[in-house]
Amino acid sequence: MTTGTTLTKFILEMQRSYPEAKGEFTSLLNDIATAAKIVTREVRKAGLVDILGGTGKENVHGEKVQKLDVFANETFIKHLEHTGYLAAFASEEMDDFCPVPEYYPRGKYIMVMDPLDGSSNIDVNISIGTIFCIFKRVSKGDHPDVNDFLQCGRNIVAAGYVIYGSSTMLVYSTGQGVHGFTLDPSVGEFLLSHEGIKVPEKGKNYSINEGNYAIWDDWTKRYIEKTKEKREKSLRYVGTLVADAHRTLLKGGVFLYPGDKKNPKGKLRLLYECFPMAYLFEQAGGIATDGKMRILDKTPSELHERSPLIIGSKTDVEEVLNFIKEGM
C-alpha cells in the first residue's frame, strides 16, 4: 500500500480481505490511536505542565507511580471502555483487572496493556511507550473473570505498541504481518511509514542492562564476553522496552532481559510486555523465547507474572540459545 496511507484506510483495506470480518478491529485500533494521540500531546508538554514526577504511590510491583503513568492508564481506559468491543482491561498499573462498567455494552475482547512503559525515563526526555495485547474472551455469562486474562500466548489476536520518541509511531499486528504508522502532527493522523516490517536475519546490535552483570547467570556472562571479543556487535541499551525492542525490530540483533540470581523468573511482565513483543517479533520473522521455551507457548498463572525475555533476529537468538544449552 502507498506510504502515507492513513491508519483507518489501511485497516479497512486489510479488512476487505476477510469477508467475515465485522470491522471490530478497525474501530478498536482507531480508538487506541486516538488515545495515543492524547498521550502524545501530554508527553510533548511534559515540563511545561504539572505532568512530571511521582504521585507518591507505588503500583503492585512496588514501583513508584509517575503522574504520566496514571494519565496514560486513565486515558486508554476512558477511550476504549465505551466502544462495545471490550469486556475488561488489565494493566500493569492496576492490582486487579477492570471490567467494562455495566452501563456500557461488553464485547468479546480482552485487552492487557502497559500504559506507559519506561516510567523512569519520563523526567529525562527519553523515549517511552505504550504496549498492548488483545485476546478473545473465554468466560461465559455477563461478567468477565480472571481466566479471560490467563490465556496461552497462542490465543493472542492482536498486539502492538506506541513509541513516543522523536516522532510518535504505532506498530501493530493482527496476524497479517507487522505494520508501522507515524503520527503526522500537521494533520493529526497516523500515516503508513513501515509496511510489512521484517526483522533482519542477523543484526549488529545487542541490548542488555550490563548494570546487572554481578547477578547474571554464568551463561549470560559468557555470551556477553564472547560477543565483546568477536567485536561484531555494538551495545545499544535505552532502558525502555519499547525503545530497545523497536530498534531491534527494525535493525535486527537481540534484546535480552534474562532471569538472574536475584530474579530467576525474570523481571518483565509476561502479559503486559513479553506477550505483545513476542507476538510482534514472530509476525516479523524473528524469535521470542524465555531461554527455555517459546514465549507464546506460555500460560500465565497470575495477572502480574514475570518472565525472562529474549527477542530478536533468528540467527542472533539461536546463538544465545546455544550458550544457554552449553550452560545446562
Backbone as numpy.savetxt, mean C-alpha at the origin, in Angstrom:
# Nx Ny Nz CAx CAy CAz Cx Cy Cz
-3.67 2.94 -24.04 -4.51 4.12 -24.04 -3.62 5.37 -24.04
-4.12 6.49 -24.49 -3.33 7.70 -24.64 -2.90 8.28 -23.30
-1.63 8.63 -23.20 -1.14 9.32 -22.01 -1.94 10.60 -21.82
-2.39 10.86 -20.60 -3.21 12.03 -20.34 -4.68 11.71 -20.22
-5.05 10.46 -20.50 -6.44 10.03 -20.32 -6.83 10.15 -18.86
-8.02 10.65 -18.57 -8.43 10.81 -17.18 -8.67 9.44 -16.54
-8.55 9.41 -15.23 -8.77 8.17 -14.48 -10.16 7.62 -14.75
-11.16 8.47 -14.74 -12.54 8.02 -14.97 -12.69 7.37 -16.34
-12.18 8.01 -17.37 -12.29 7.45 -18.72 -11.55 6.13 -18.82
-10.38 6.06 -18.22 -9.58 4.83 -18.28 -10.33 3.67 -17.63
-10.90 3.91 -16.44 -11.61 2.85 -15.74 -12.84 2.43 -16.53
-13.54 3.40 -17.12 -14.73 3.06 -17.91 -14.36 2.21 -19.12
-13.25 2.54 -19.78 -12.81 1.75 -20.92 -12.44 0.34 -20.49
-11.79 0.20 -19.36 -11.44 -1.11 -18.83 -12.72 -1.89 -18.50
-13.69 -1.19 -17.95 -14.95 -1.82 -17.56 -15.70 -2.40 -18.75
-15.60 -1.74 -19.90 -16.32 -2.20 -21.08 -15.80 -3.55 -21.59
-14.61 -3.93 -21.15 -14.06 -5.23 -21.53 -14.72 -6.36 -20.76
-15.50 -5.99 -19.76 -16.17 -6.99 -18.93 -17.66 -6.66 -18.88
-18.45 -7.24 -19.79 -19.87 -6.92 -19.91 -20.66 -7.12 -18.61
-20.17 -8.05 -17.75 -20.89 -8.33 -16.51 -20.63 -7.28 -15.43
-19.64 -6.40 -15.66 -19.28 -5.39 -14.66 -20.42 -4.40 -14.46
-20.63 -3.99 -13.23 -21.73 -3.10 -12.89 -21.27 -1.67 -12.60
-19.98 -1.41 -12.74 -19.48 -0.06 -12.55 -19.17 0.30 -11.11
-19.20 -0.69 -10.20 -18.96 -0.39 -8.80 -17.53 0.08 -8.56
-16.56 -0.60 -9.20 -15.17 -0.20 -9.04 -14.91 1.18 -9.63
-15.61 1.51 -10.70 -15.45 2.82 -11.32 -15.76 3.91 -10.31
-16.90 3.78 -9.65 -17.30 4.78 -8.66 -16.41 4.74 -7.44
-16.06 3.54 -7.00 -15.24 3.40 -5.80 -13.87 4.02 -5.99
-13.22 3.74 -7.11 -11.89 4.30 -7.37 -11.95 5.80 -7.57
-13.03 6.28 -8.16 -13.19 7.73 -8.30 -13.33 8.40 -6.94
-14.05 7.75 -6.01 -14.20 8.32 -4.67 -12.88 8.28 -3.91
-12.09 7.22 -4.11 -10.76 7.15 -3.51 -9.90 8.30 -4.05
-10.00 8.54 -5.36 -9.24 9.62 -5.98 -9.65 10.99 -5.42
-10.95 11.18 -5.18 -11.42 12.45 -4.62 -10.86 12.67 -3.23
-10.90 11.61 -2.41 -10.34 11.72 -1.05 -8.85 12.03 -1.11
-8.15 11.40 -2.07 -6.71 11.63 -2.22 -6.42 13.09 -2.59
-7.27 13.69 -3.39 -7.10 15.10 -3.76 -7.20 16.00 -2.53
-8.14 15.66 -1.65 -8.34 16.47 -0.44 -7.13 16.33 0.49
-6.64 15.09 0.64 -5.45 14.89 1.46 -4.25 15.62 0.85
-4.14 15.56 -0.49 -3.07 16.29 -1.18 -3.10 17.77 -0.85
-4.30 18.34 -0.85 -4.45 19.77 -0.54 -3.90 20.09 0.84
-4.20 19.24 1.82 -3.72 19.49 3.18 -2.22 19.26 3.30
-1.71 18.23 2.60 -0.26 17.97 2.63 0.48 19.17 2.05
-0.05 19.73 0.98 0.61 20.87 0.33 0.60 22.11 1.23
-0.35 22.17 2.17 -0.44 23.33 3.06 0.27 23.09 4.39
0.83 21.90 4.57 1.48 21.56 5.84 2.55 22.59 6.17
2.50 23.08 7.36 3.43 24.15 7.78 2.78 25.51 7.72
1.71 25.62 6.93 0.99 26.90 6.82 -0.28 26.88 7.64
-0.81 25.68 7.89 -2.00 25.54 8.72 -1.66 24.56 9.84
-2.54 24.48 10.83 -2.27 23.65 12.00 -2.58 22.18 11.71
-1.78 21.59 10.81 -1.99 20.19 10.44 -0.76 19.34 10.77
0.34 20.00 11.15 1.57 19.28 11.49 1.60 18.95 12.98
2.42 17.96 13.32 2.63 17.61 14.71 1.73 16.50 15.19
1.94 16.10 16.43 1.21 14.99 17.01 -0.06 15.41 17.70
-0.93 14.42 17.94 -2.20 14.66 18.63 -2.04 14.43 20.13
-0.91 13.85 20.53 -0.72 13.50 21.93 -1.24 12.11 22.25
-1.73 11.40 21.24 -2.27 10.05 21.43 -1.39 9.03 20.71
-1.62 7.75 21.03 -0.94 6.65 20.35 -1.97 5.74 19.71
-1.61 5.13 18.56 -2.52 4.18 17.93 -2.34 2.80 18.53
-3.03 1.82 17.97 -3.00 0.46 18.50 -1.61 -0.15 18.47
-0.73 0.38 17.62 0.64 -0.13 17.49 1.62 0.54 18.44
1.11 1.49 19.27 1.99 2.19 20.19 2.74 3.33 19.54
2.31 3.73 18.34 2.97 4.81 17.61 2.25 6.13 17.86
3.02 7.21 17.90 2.41 8.52 18.10 1.56 8.89 16.89
0.34 9.32 17.15 -0.59 9.68 16.09 -0.38 11.13 15.68
-0.16 11.35 14.39 0.01 12.70 13.86 -1.35 13.28 13.46
-1.45 14.60 13.48 -2.71 15.25 13.10 -3.13 14.87 11.68
-2.15 14.77 10.78 -2.46 14.45 9.40 -2.92 12.99 9.26
-2.46 12.11 10.17 -2.95 10.73 10.20 -4.46 10.73 10.40
-4.89 11.47 11.42 -6.31 11.53 11.77 -7.11 12.14 10.63
-6.59 13.23 10.06 -7.29 13.89 8.96 -7.47 12.95 7.77
-6.40 12.24 7.39 -6.48 11.33 6.25 -7.46 10.20 6.51
-7.41 9.63 7.71 -8.31 8.53 8.07 -9.76 8.98 7.97
-10.06 10.13 8.55 -11.44 10.64 8.54 -11.88 11.02 7.13
-10.96 11.54 6.33 -11.30 11.96 4.97 -11.69 10.77 4.10
-10.90 9.71 4.16 -11.21 8.54 3.33 -12.52 7.89 3.76
-12.74 7.78 5.06 -14.00 7.17 5.52 -15.19 8.04 5.13
-15.07 9.33 5.32 -16.16 10.25 5.01 -16.55 10.18 3.53
-15.57 10.04 2.65 -15.86 10.07 1.22 -16.19 8.70 0.64
-16.13 7.66 1.46 -16.41 6.32 0.95 -17.56 5.63 1.66
-17.93 6.06 2.87 -18.92 5.32 3.63 -20.33 5.43 3.06
-20.62 6.48 2.31 -21.99 6.70 1.82 -22.23 6.11 0.44
-21.21 5.52 -0.19 -21.30 5.14 -1.60 -22.24 3.97 -1.87
-22.43 3.11 -0.86 -23.26 1.92 -1.07 -22.48 0.74 -1.60
-21.16 0.91 -1.80 -20.33 -0.18 -2.32 -19.56 -0.91 -1.22
-19.38 -0.25 -0.09 -18.60 -0.82 1.00 -19.49 -1.21 2.17
-19.06 -2.26 2.89 -19.78 -2.70 4.08 -19.06 -2.27 5.36
-17.72 -2.19 5.28 -16.95 -1.84 6.46 -15.53 -1.46 6.08
-14.85 -0.80 7.00 -13.46 -0.38 6.84 -12.62 -0.94 7.99
-11.36 -1.13 7.72 -10.38 -1.33 8.78 -9.18 -0.47 8.42
-8.59 0.14 9.43 -7.49 1.07 9.20 -6.39 0.85 10.23
-5.18 1.14 9.82 -4.06 1.06 10.75 -4.25 1.98 11.94
-5.05 3.03 11.77 -5.25 4.02 12.81 -6.38 3.68 13.77
-7.13 2.59 13.51 -8.27 2.25 14.36 -8.02 0.92 15.06
-8.45 0.82 16.31 -8.27 -0.42 17.08 -9.05 -1.57 16.46
-10.28 -1.29 16.02 -11.17 -2.31 15.49 -11.70 -1.86 14.13
-12.38 -2.77 13.44 -12.95 -2.38 12.15 -14.16 -1.49 12.37
-14.54 -0.76 11.34 -15.63 0.22 11.42 -16.69 -0.11 10.36
-17.86 -0.62 10.78 -18.92 -0.87 9.80 -19.45 0.44 9.22
-19.91 0.41 7.99 -20.58 1.57 7.42 -21.84 1.81 8.26
-22.11 3.06 8.65 -23.30 3.33 9.48 -24.57 2.79 8.85
-25.50 2.37 9.69 -26.72 1.72 9.20 -27.60 2.65 8.39
-27.43 3.98 8.55 -28.24 4.90 7.76 -27.74 5.05 6.32
-26.63 4.39 6.00 -26.15 4.32 4.62 -26.32 2.88 4.12
-26.53 2.70 2.82 -26.59 1.33 2.29 -25.23 0.66 2.39
-25.24 -0.62 2.73 -24.00 -1.38 2.84 -23.81 -2.26 1.61
-22.62 -2.20 1.04 -22.33 -2.93 -0.18 -21.64 -4.25 0.07
-21.02 -4.79 -0.98 -20.44 -6.13 -0.90 -18.92 -6.13 -0.78
-18.33 -4.94 -0.58 -16.88 -4.87 -0.50 -16.39 -4.41 0.87
-15.18 -4.82 1.20 -14.50 -4.47 2.44 -13.21 -3.74 2.06
-12.91 -2.66 2.75 -11.69 -1.91 2.44 -10.78 -1.83 3.66
-9.50 -2.11 3.45 -8.49 -1.92 4.50 -7.50 -0.89 4.00
-6.95 -0.09 4.92 -6.06 0.98 4.46 -5.09 1.45 5.53
-3.99 1.93 5.06 -3.08 2.74 5.86 -3.29 4.16 5.34
-4.09 4.96 6.03 -4.47 6.26 5.47 -3.32 7.22 5.22
-2.27 7.12 6.04 -1.12 7.98 5.82 0.16 7.26 6.23
0.74 6.57 5.28 1.99 5.84 5.50 3.15 6.82 5.55
4.04 6.62 6.51 5.22 7.48 6.63 5.01 8.67 7.54
4.21 8.48 8.59 3.87 9.59 9.49 5.09 10.31 10.04
6.15 9.55 10.32 7.34 10.17 10.92 8.03 11.12 9.97
7.68 11.07 8.67 8.29 11.95 7.68 7.46 13.19 7.37
6.29 13.29 7.98 5.39 14.40 7.67 6.05 15.75 7.93
6.64 15.89 9.11 7.16 17.19 9.52 8.42 17.63 8.78
9.04 16.72 8.02 10.29 17.07 7.34 10.15 17.04 5.82
8.89 17.09 5.33 8.63 17.28 3.91 9.19 16.17 3.03
9.09 14.92 3.51 9.48 13.75 2.73 8.23 13.03 2.28
8.28 12.38 1.13 7.12 11.73 0.54 6.41 10.80 1.52
5.09 10.89 1.54 4.23 10.03 2.34 3.16 9.46 1.41
2.25 8.66 1.93 1.28 8.07 1.02 0.10 7.42 1.71
-0.82 6.93 0.90 -1.99 6.17 1.35 -1.94 4.81 0.66
-2.21 3.74 1.41 -2.22 2.39 0.85 -3.59 1.79 1.10
-4.16 1.12 0.10 -5.49 0.53 0.29 -5.60 -0.82 -0.40
-6.58 -1.59 0.05 -6.79 -2.94 -0.45 -8.27 -3.27 -0.30
-8.85 -3.97 -1.26 -10.29 -4.25 -1.25 -10.55 -5.75 -1.41
-11.46 -6.26 -0.56 -11.92 -7.64 -0.62 -13.43 -7.65 -0.84
-13.96 -8.80 -1.26 -15.40 -9.00 -1.24 -15.81 -9.47 0.14
-16.93 -8.99 0.61 -17.46 -9.40 1.91 -17.82 -10.89 1.87
-17.53 -11.63 2.94 -17.84 -13.06 3.00 -18.93 -13.37 4.02
-19.18 -12.46 4.96 -20.21 -12.71 5.97 -21.61 -12.52 5.39
-22.59 -13.13 6.03 -23.99 -13.00 5.63 -24.73 -12.12 6.63
-25.91 -11.73 6.28 -26.72 -10.94 7.20 -26.45 -9.46 7.08
-27.02 -8.71 8.01 -26.97 -7.25 7.95 -25.65 -6.65 8.43
-24.95 -7.41 9.29 -23.78 -6.81 9.94 -22.49 -7.51 9.54
-21.53 -6.77 9.00 -20.21 -7.36 8.69 -19.51 -7.78 9.97
-18.60 -8.73 9.88 -17.85 -9.14 11.07 -16.37 -9.26 10.73
-15.56 -9.62 11.73 -14.11 -9.60 11.57 -13.62 -10.58 10.51
-14.40 -11.65 10.26 -13.99 -12.63 9.24 -13.97 -12.03 7.84
-14.67 -10.94 7.63 -14.62 -10.26 6.34 -13.22 -9.71 6.06
-12.47 -9.44 7.13 -11.14 -8.87 7.00 -10.04 -9.92 7.07
-10.31 -11.02 7.76 -9.28 -12.05 7.95 -9.34 -13.05 6.81
-9.13 -12.55 5.59 -9.18 -13.37 4.39 -7.78 -13.58 3.83
-7.63 -14.67 3.10 -6.38 -14.96 2.42 -6.09 -13.87 1.39
-4.84 -13.54 1.21 -4.46 -12.52 0.24 -4.88 -12.84 -1.18
-5.10 -14.12 -1.47 -5.54 -14.50 -2.82 -6.93 -13.96 -3.14
-7.67 -13.51 -2.11 -9.03 -13.03 -2.31 -9.10 -11.54 -2.64
-7.97 -10.87 -2.66 -7.96 -9.43 -2.98 -8.55 -9.20 -4.38
-9.41 -8.19 -4.49 -10.00 -7.86 -5.79 -9.45 -6.54 -6.35
-8.82 -5.74 -5.50 -8.21 -4.49 -5.98 -7.28 -3.96 -4.89
-6.26 -3.25 -5.31 -5.33 -2.65 -4.35 -4.64 -1.47 -5.03
-4.07 -0.62 -4.20 -3.36 0.51 -4.77 -2.75 1.40 -3.70
-2.13 2.46 -4.15 -1.60 3.45 -3.21 -1.60 4.81 -3.89
-1.53 5.82 -3.04 -1.35 7.20 -3.50 -0.07 7.69 -2.87
0.81 8.27 -3.67 2.05 8.83 -3.13 1.99 10.34 -3.26
2.19 11.01 -2.12 2.19 12.47 -2.08 3.64 12.92 -2.06
4.19 13.15 -3.23 5.59 13.53 -3.35 5.74 14.82 -4.14
6.74 14.87 -5.01 6.91 16.06 -5.85 5.69 16.25 -6.74
5.00 15.14 -7.02 3.67 15.17 -7.62 2.86 14.12 -6.87
1.55 14.16 -7.02 0.70 13.15 -6.40 0.34 12.11 -7.45
0.60 10.84 -7.13 0.30 9.76 -8.07 -0.61 8.72 -7.41
-1.56 8.23 -8.18 -2.41 7.12 -7.78 -2.03 5.92 -8.63
-1.64 4.83 -7.99 -1.26 3.59 -8.67 -2.20 2.50 -8.19
-2.83 1.77 -9.11 -3.80 0.77 -8.68 -3.83 -0.41 -9.64
-4.46 -1.49 -9.17 -4.72 -2.66 -10.01 -6.02 -3.31 -9.58
-6.79 -3.75 -10.56 -7.98 -4.55 -10.28 -7.82 -5.95 -10.88
-6.56 -6.33 -11.08 -6.29 -7.66 -11.63 -6.00 -7.65 -13.11
-6.00 -6.47 -13.74 -5.67 -6.34 -15.16 -4.46 -5.43 -15.34
-3.40 -5.75 -14.62 -2.19 -4.95 -14.71 -2.18 -3.81 -13.72
-1.06 -3.10 -13.68 -0.87 -1.99 -12.75 -0.77 -0.70 -13.54
-1.52 0.31 -13.13 -1.58 1.56 -13.89 -1.41 2.75 -12.96
-0.67 3.77 -13.43 -0.39 4.94 -12.62 -0.95 6.21 -13.22
-1.48 7.05 -12.36 -2.09 8.33 -12.78 -1.50 9.45 -11.94
-1.13 10.54 -12.60 -0.54 11.68 -11.91 -1.55 12.81 -11.84
-1.68 13.41 -10.68 -2.63 14.50 -10.49 -2.12 15.77 -11.16
-2.92 16.29 -12.08 -2.62 17.57 -12.72 -3.36 18.64 -11.94
-2.68 19.42 -11.11 -3.37 20.41 -10.27 -4.05 21.52 -11.05
-3.63 21.71 -12.30 -4.23 22.79 -13.08 -5.66 22.46 -13.51
-5.96 21.17 -13.61 -7.32 20.76 -13.99 -8.00 19.93 -12.90
-7.23 19.58 -11.86 -7.80 18.82 -10.75 -8.16 17.40 -11.10
-7.45 16.80 -12.05 -7.75 15.44 -12.48 -6.51 14.55 -12.41
-6.73 13.26 -12.11 -5.67 12.27 -12.23 -5.60 11.82 -13.69
-4.44 11.99 -14.31 -4.27 11.68 -15.73 -3.29 10.52 -15.90
-3.58 9.65 -16.84 -2.75 8.48 -17.09 -1.31 8.89 -17.42
-0.37 8.37 -16.65 1.04 8.68 -16.88 1.90 7.42 -16.99
1.42 6.32 -16.41 2.18 5.06 -16.41 1.22 3.90 -16.66
1.04 3.54 -17.91 0.12 2.43 -18.23 0.87 1.11 -18.25
0.25 0.08 -17.67 0.82 -1.26 -17.72 2.21 -1.34 -17.11
2.37 -0.88 -15.88 3.67 -0.87 -15.22 4.20 -2.30 -15.06
5.45 -2.50 -15.42 6.12 -3.79 -15.25 7.41 -3.58 -14.45
7.61 -4.40 -13.43 8.85 -4.31 -12.66 9.98 -4.86 -13.52
11.08 -4.13 -13.68 12.22 -4.69 -14.43 12.65 -6.04 -13.85
13.15 -6.92 -14.70 13.57 -8.26 -14.27 14.67 -8.19 -13.21
15.48 -7.16 -13.28 16.58 -6.98 -12.32 16.82 -5.48 -12.17
17.13 -5.06 -10.95 17.35 -3.63 -10.72 18.73 -3.33 -10.16
19.00 -2.05 -9.97 20.32 -1.62 -9.50 20.28 -1.05 -8.08
19.12 -1.15 -7.41 18.98 -0.59 -6.07 18.50 -1.64 -5.08
18.90 -1.49 -3.83 18.31 -2.26 -2.75 17.87 -1.28 -1.68
16.83 -1.64 -0.95 16.23 -0.71 0.01 15.98 -1.44 1.32
16.67 -1.00 2.37 16.53 -1.62 3.69 16.98 -0.61 4.74
16.43 -0.72 5.94 16.83 0.16 7.04 18.08 -0.40 7.70
19.24 0.10 7.32 20.50 -0.41 7.86 20.71 -0.02 9.33
19.85 0.83 9.85 19.93 1.15 11.26 19.60 -0.04 12.15
18.98 -1.06 11.54 18.62 -2.26 12.29 19.70 -3.35 12.22
20.86 -3.03 11.69 21.90 -4.04 11.46 22.19 -4.89 12.70
22.24 -4.28 13.84 22.61 -5.00 15.07 21.64 -6.10 15.44
20.37 -5.98 15.00 19.37 -6.99 15.35 18.96 -7.86 14.15
19.64 -7.68 13.02 19.33 -8.50 11.85 19.67 -9.97 12.10
18.96 -10.85 11.40 19.35 -12.25 11.37 20.61 -12.39 10.52
21.31 -13.49 10.69 22.59 -13.69 10.01 22.46 -13.63 8.49
21.38 -14.21 7.96 21.24 -14.23 6.49 21.12 -12.82 5.94
20.43 -11.94 6.68 20.27 -10.55 6.23 21.62 -9.86 6.18
22.44 -10.05 7.22 23.76 -9.44 7.24 24.61 -9.95 6.07
24.55 -11.28 5.82 25.35 -11.84 4.74 24.91 -11.31 3.38
23.61 -11.19 3.19 23.10 -10.69 1.90 23.56 -9.25 1.66
23.41 -8.40 2.66 23.79 -6.99 2.50 25.29 -6.85 2.30
26.07 -7.59 3.08 27.53 -7.52 2.94 27.98 -7.99 1.56
27.37 -9.07 1.06 27.71 -9.58 -0.27 27.30 -8.57 -1.35
26.14 -7.96 -1.16 25.65 -6.96 -2.12 26.61 -5.78 -2.20
27.14 -5.36 -1.06 28.09 -4.25 -1.03 29.42 -4.65 -1.69
29.84 -5.88 -1.46 31.09 -6.35 -2.06 31.00 -6.38 -3.58
29.86 -6.79 -4.11 29.69 -6.90 -5.56 29.59 -5.53 -6.23
29.16 -4.52 -5.47 29.05 -3.14 -5.97 28.18 -3.05 -7.23
27.16 -3.89 -7.30 26.24 -3.85 -8.43 24.97 -3.08 -8.11
24.75 -2.83 -6.82 23.54 -2.13 -6.39 23.89 -0.99 -5.46
23.03 0.03 -5.48 23.18 1.16 -4.57 22.05 1.15 -3.55
22.36 1.58 -2.33 21.34 1.66 -1.29 20.47 2.89 -1.53
19.17 2.68 -1.53 18.20 3.78 -1.62 17.12 3.51 -0.58
17.01 4.36 0.43 16.03 4.12 1.49 15.46 5.44 1.98
14.14 5.58 1.85 13.45 6.80 2.27 12.88 6.64 3.67
12.35 5.46 3.98 11.73 5.24 5.28 10.22 5.39 5.24
9.68 5.60 4.06 8.24 5.55 3.83 7.98 4.39 2.88
7.19 3.40 3.29 6.98 2.22 2.46 6.51 2.59 1.06
5.55 3.50 0.97 5.02 3.89 -0.34 6.14 4.41 -1.25
6.99 5.27 -0.72 8.05 5.86 -1.53 9.08 4.82 -1.96
9.50 3.97 -1.03 10.49 2.95 -1.36 9.91 1.90 -2.31
8.66 1.52 -2.09 8.03 0.53 -2.98 7.79 1.13 -4.37
7.40 2.38 -4.43 7.13 3.04 -5.71 8.39 3.08 -6.57
9.51 3.46 -5.96 10.77 3.47 -6.70 11.12 2.06 -7.19
10.95 1.07 -6.33 11.28 -0.31 -6.70 10.36 -0.80 -7.81
9.09 -0.44 -7.75 8.13 -0.85 -8.77 8.53 -0.31 -10.14
8.99 0.92 -10.19 9.31 1.56 -11.47 10.72 1.24 -11.96
11.67 1.13 -11.04 13.08 0.98 -11.44 13.66 -0.39 -11.15
12.92 -1.22 -10.43 13.43 -2.55 -10.13 14.33 -2.56 -8.91
14.84 -3.75 -8.59 15.64 -3.91 -7.39 14.84 -4.65 -6.34
15.16 -4.43 -5.08 14.49 -5.15 -4.01 14.31 -4.26 -2.80
13.15 -4.38 -2.17 12.85 -3.73 -0.90 12.72 -4.82 0.15
13.42 -4.65 1.28 13.38 -5.65 2.34 13.02 -5.01 3.68
12.02 -5.56 4.34 11.78 -5.28 5.76 11.58 -6.64 6.41
12.71 -7.37 6.62 12.62 -8.74 7.12 12.35 -8.79 8.61
12.03 -10.00 9.11 11.99 -10.19 10.54 13.41 -10.08 11.09
13.53 -9.80 12.37 14.86 -9.70 12.99 14.78 -10.21 14.42
15.86 -10.07 15.16 15.89 -10.60 16.52 14.92 -9.90 17.45
14.58 -8.66 17.17 13.64 -7.91 17.99 12.20 -8.15 17.53
12.00 -8.22 16.22 10.66 -8.41 15.64 10.69 -9.61 14.71
10.75 -10.83 15.24 10.85 -12.02 14.37 9.67 -12.19 13.43
8.52 -11.63 13.79 7.35 -11.72 12.94 7.23 -10.54 11.98
8.26 -9.70 11.96 8.23 -8.55 11.08 7.60 -7.35 11.75
7.64 -6.23 11.06 7.11 -4.99 11.62 5.96 -4.40 10.81
5.95 -4.65 9.51 4.90 -4.08 8.66 3.58 -4.84 8.86
2.47 -4.15 8.63 1.16 -4.75 8.85 0.73 -5.53 7.61
0.34 -6.78 7.85 0.00 -7.67 6.75 -1.17 -7.13 5.94
-2.26 -6.74 6.60 -3.46 -6.29 5.90 -3.29 -4.95 5.22
-2.70 -4.00 5.93 -2.71 -2.61 5.47 -1.53 -2.25 4.58
-0.43 -3.01 4.68 0.77 -2.66 3.93 1.26 -3.80 3.04
1.44 -4.97 3.63 2.03 -6.09 2.86 1.10 -6.61 1.77
-0.17 -6.85 2.10 -1.11 -7.37 1.11 -1.23 -6.45 -0.13
-1.49 -5.15 0.07 -1.64 -4.29 -1.12 -0.38 -4.25 -1.98
0.79 -4.11 -1.35 2.03 -4.04 -2.12 2.33 -5.36 -2.81
2.06 -6.47 -2.14 2.28 -7.78 -2.75 1.41 -7.96 -3.99
0.16 -7.55 -3.88 -0.77 -7.66 -5.02 -0.27 -6.84 -6.21
0.15 -5.61 -5.95 0.62 -4.75 -7.02 1.89 -5.30 -7.67
2.83 -5.75 -6.85 4.09 -6.26 -7.41 3.88 -7.53 -8.22
3.00 -8.40 -7.78 2.73 -9.60 -8.57 2.03 -9.25 -9.87
1.11 -8.30 -9.82 0.43 -7.86 -11.04 1.41 -7.23 -12.02
2.51 -6.68 -11.50 3.51 -6.03 -12.35 4.65 -6.97 -12.73
4.53 -8.25 -12.36 5.53 -9.22 -12.76 6.65 -9.43 -11.75
6.51 -8.86 -10.57 7.53 -9.03 -9.54 7.18 -10.14 -8.58
7.90 -10.20 -7.47 7.68 -11.23 -6.44 7.49 -10.54 -5.10
6.61 -11.13 -4.26 6.38 -10.64 -2.91 6.35 -11.83 -1.97
7.23 -11.84 -0.99 7.37 -12.96 -0.08 7.69 -12.48 1.32
7.48 -13.34 2.32 7.92 -13.01 3.67 9.25 -13.69 3.98
9.82 -14.34 2.96 11.08 -15.06 3.12 10.88 -16.56 3.21
9.64 -16.95 3.57 9.32 -18.37 3.67 8.16 -18.76 2.76
7.24 -17.84 2.55 6.08 -18.13 1.71 5.61 -16.88 1.00
4.85 -17.09 -0.05 4.26 -16.00 -0.82 3.33 -15.20 0.10
3.46 -13.87 0.05 2.64 -13.01 0.90 1.15 -13.26 0.65
0.74 -13.38 -0.61 -0.68 -13.51 -0.93 -1.25 -14.89 -0.59
-0.40 -15.81 -0.12 -0.90 -17.10 0.37 -1.17 -17.07 1.86
-0.89 -15.95 2.50 -1.07 -15.84 3.95 -2.50 -15.46 4.29
-2.95 -15.87 5.47 -4.26 -15.51 5.99 -4.07 -14.92 7.38
-4.40 -13.67 7.61 -4.19 -13.07 8.93 -5.11 -13.68 9.98
-4.64 -13.71 11.21 -5.45 -14.21 12.32 -5.99 -13.07 13.18
-5.50 -11.86 12.92 -5.98 -10.67 13.62 -5.80 -9.46 12.73
-6.54 -8.40 13.03 -6.55 -7.22 12.17 -5.19 -6.56 12.02
-4.41 -6.54 13.08 -3.16 -5.79 13.07 -1.94 -6.71 13.06
-2.10 -7.87 12.47 -0.99 -8.82 12.38 0.16 -8.24 11.55
1.37 -8.57 11.95 2.56 -8.08 11.26 3.20 -9.18 10.43
4.04 -8.78 9.50 4.70 -9.76 8.64 6.00 -9.18 8.09
7.01 -10.04 7.87 8.17 -9.59 7.09 7.70 -9.32 5.66
8.44 -8.52 4.93 8.09 -8.22 3.54 9.34 -8.07 2.70
9.38 -8.81 1.60 10.45 -8.69 0.60 9.77 -8.61 -0.75
9.92 -7.49 -1.45 9.26 -7.28 -2.73 10.26 -6.72 -3.74
10.01 -7.00 -5.02 10.87 -6.42 -6.03 10.97 -7.22 -7.29
12.06 -7.00 -8.02 12.31 -7.69 -9.28 12.48 -9.18 -9.04
12.05 -9.97 -10.01 12.09 -11.43 -9.88 13.50 -11.93 -9.57
14.48 -11.52 -10.34 15.85 -11.99 -10.15 16.40 -11.56 -8.80
16.13 -10.34 -8.38 16.67 -9.82 -7.13 16.04 -10.49 -5.91
14.74 -10.73 -5.95 14.09 -11.38 -4.81 14.53 -12.85 -4.72
14.68 -13.49 -5.87 15.15 -14.88 -5.85 16.56 -14.98 -5.26
17.40 -13.97 -5.51 18.73 -13.95 -4.92 18.63 -13.87 -3.39
17.74 -13.03 -2.90 17.54 -12.92 -1.46 17.08 -14.26 -0.88
16.14 -14.92 -1.57 15.62 -16.20 -1.09 16.72 -17.26 -1.01
17.68 -17.19 -1.91 18.81 -18.13 -1.87 19.64 -17.94 -0.60
19.82 -16.70 -0.18 20.56 -16.43 1.05 19.79 -16.96 2.26
18.45 -16.83 2.21 17.63 -17.33 3.31 17.75 -18.85 3.41
17.67 -19.53 2.26 17.78 -20.99 2.24 19.14 -21.46 2.75
20.19 -20.74 2.38 21.53 -21.10 2.84 21.69 -20.95 4.35
20.88 -20.07 4.95 20.97 -19.83 6.37 20.14 -20.77 7.21
19.34 -21.60 6.57 18.46 -22.51 7.31 19.23 -23.74 7.80
